Amino acid sequence: MEWTPMEINPEMLNKMMDKLGVGGNWRFVDVLGLEGDQLSAVPKPCCALMLLFPLTQQAIKEAHNDVAAQGQCRPEADKVNFHFIAFVNVMDNSTSLDAAKVCRGFMEREEGEVRFSAVALCQS
């Protein structure tokens, strides 16, 4: 199954959320930067921060293999078709995960790269 590439901006993401039946009081908004003053402009409550960034297949493979080696199961290598990462805020408990800090880390690793975009999922 192939997916058509989609722009990752608040307008498009909100249209997608509407089509999927997500309640109208949750909307994506632009995040203009990941420093304190820029993050303070993001409406509250905010339950997710999404960063779009270029990453090489090699970097994905290395990160996946490093983490997969720590798991308990050993799936057959030729039968693995999916890979995902999710960061979530559960009951306003985000003390162990600073999403902006994690996003800044991704950006710092890709030295010289400027093709980044961030949006936040907030209650309106």
C-alpha positions in Angstrom: 0.0 0.0 0.0 1.4 3.4 -1.0 0.4 6.7 0.6 0.3 10.0 -1.2 2.7 12.5 0.4 0.9 15.2 2.4 1.9 18.6 3.5 2.5 18.7 7.2 1.0 22.0 8.3 -1.8 22.8 10.7 -4.4 23.3 7.9 -3.8 19.9 6.3 -3.5 18.1 9.6 -6.7 19.6 11.0 -8.5 18.5 7.8 -7.2 15.0 8.3 -8.4 15.0 12.0 -11.8 16.2 10.9 -12.1 13.3 8.4 -11.0 10.8 11.1 -13.7 12.2 13.5 -11.4 13.7 16.1 -13.3 16.2 18.3 -13.3 19.7 16.9 -11.8 21.2 20.1 -8.4 19.7 19.3 -6.4 21.5 16.6 -2.9 21.5 15.3 -1.0 24.9 15.5 2.4 26.0 14.2 5.3 25.9 16.6 7.6 28.8 15.6 10.6 27.6 17.6 11.6 25.3 20.4 13.0 27.8 22.9 11.0 28.9 26.0 9.6 32.2 24.7 8.5 30.5 21.4 7.0 27.5 23.2 5.1 29.8 25.6 3.1 31.0 22.6 1.7 27.5 22.0 -1.9 27.3 23.3 -2.6 25.2 26.4 -3.4 22.5 27.0 -1.0 20.9 24.5 -0.9 17.1 24.3 1.6 16.5 21.5 4.5 18.0 19.6 5.3 16.7 16.1 8.6 17.4 14.4 9.0 16.7 10.7 12.7 16.3 9.8 14.8 14.6 7.1 16.6 11.5 8.3 18.6 9.0 6.4 17.6 5.4 6.1 20.9 4.5 7.7 20.1 6.6 10.8 16.7 5.0 11.1 18.1 1.5 10.6 20.8 2.1 13.3 18.4 3.5 15.8 15.9 0.7 15.2 18.5 -2.0 15.4 20.0 -0.6 18.6 16.6 -0.5 20.4 15.4 -3.8 18.9 18.5 -5.7 20.2 17.4 -4.7 23.7 13.9 -6.4 23.3 12.8 -9.8 24.5 11.5 -11.2 21.2 13.5 -12.1 18.1 11.1 -11.8 15.1 12.2 -13.2 11.8 14.0 -10.4 10.0 12.3 -10.9 6.7 8.8 -10.6 8.3 9.2 -7.2 9.9 7.3 -4.6 7.8 6.7 -1.7 10.2 8.6 0.7 12.5 7.1 3.5 14.6 7.9 5.8 17.5 5.3 7.6 19.6 5.8 10.1 22.4 2.6 10.8 24.4 1.4 12.9 27.3 -0.6 10.8 29.7 -2.7 12.7 32.3 -0.5 15.8 32.1 2.5 13.7 33.2 5.3 14.8 31.0 8.0 15.3 33.7 10.1 12.5 32.3 9.9 13.7 28.7 10.6 17.2 27.5 9.4 16.9 23.9 11.0 20.2 22.8 14.3 19.0 24.2 14.0 15.7 22.2 13.1 17.6 19.1 16.1 19.9 19.5 18.3 16.8 19.8 17.1 15.5 16.4 17.8 18.9 14.9 21.3 19.2 16.4 22.2 15.8 15.1 21.4 16.8 11.5 24.1 19.6 11.4 23.6 22.0 8.5 20.1 20.8 7.8 17.3 23.4 7.8 14.3 21.5 6.6 12.5 21.1 9.9 8.9 21.8 10.7 7.1 21.5 14.1 3.4 21.6 15.0 1.6 21.0 18.3 -1.8 19.4 19.0 -3.7 21.7 21.3 -7.1 22.2 22.7 -8.8 25.2 21.3 
